[in-house]
């Protein structure tokens, strides 16, 4: 099995084989949390207006997402487990739009199969990959995007390294991975009273390594991708 770690949108565009789009803060942590709370499926799009139009036309029940970490106008939820906590989302369809995770998934046009990955479902994702017996696996750390461009982030890069070690069955201390990520720059904004779009609850969920026993498979459908759990 050939395993490649790639980064950012260019990595997503060149990814081949089974491809894991990794977004720890927060797209696929949020999707995992949604599925554990009963969501039926999640429609992944990369454009705010597309998401709103799809909801208006009955494709989904709620819009969820972010621009620069902030919930867009007229969206029901931000890209945030905290926003979903206590909500009646069982058997609902959510339309999800983010700057990194869902956008990266759409860019992975050369992939044979696309998965959404985060720490919270890392081992389950790896177990699903092993069952497929692939020749090539691409682990894409999506990083962060802003008006100034893209940058790699420790949490996504380390999640990719962790998943690669699991695929290769090389021992690695999961708690050490969590500890390093917890001290990284991206983690510091969660719970900051000046950045309320980043609640501390979201970081707690994101660092619950291997908490959920499901892989997130993204299937192509017209001009969006549908997330379902496996």
Secondary structure, DSSP 8 states (H G I E B T S, - for coil): -EEEEEEHHHHHHH--EEEEEE-TTTHHHHHHHHHHTT--EEEEES-HHHHHHHHHTTS-SEEEE-BTTB--TT-SEES-HHHHTT---TT-EEEEE-SSHHHHHHH-TTEEEEEEE-GGGHHHHHHHHHHHT-SEEEEEE--EEETTEEE--HHHHHHHHHHHHHHTT----HHHHHHHHHTSHHHHTTT-TT-TTS-HHHHHHHT-TT-----EEEEEETTEEEEEE-
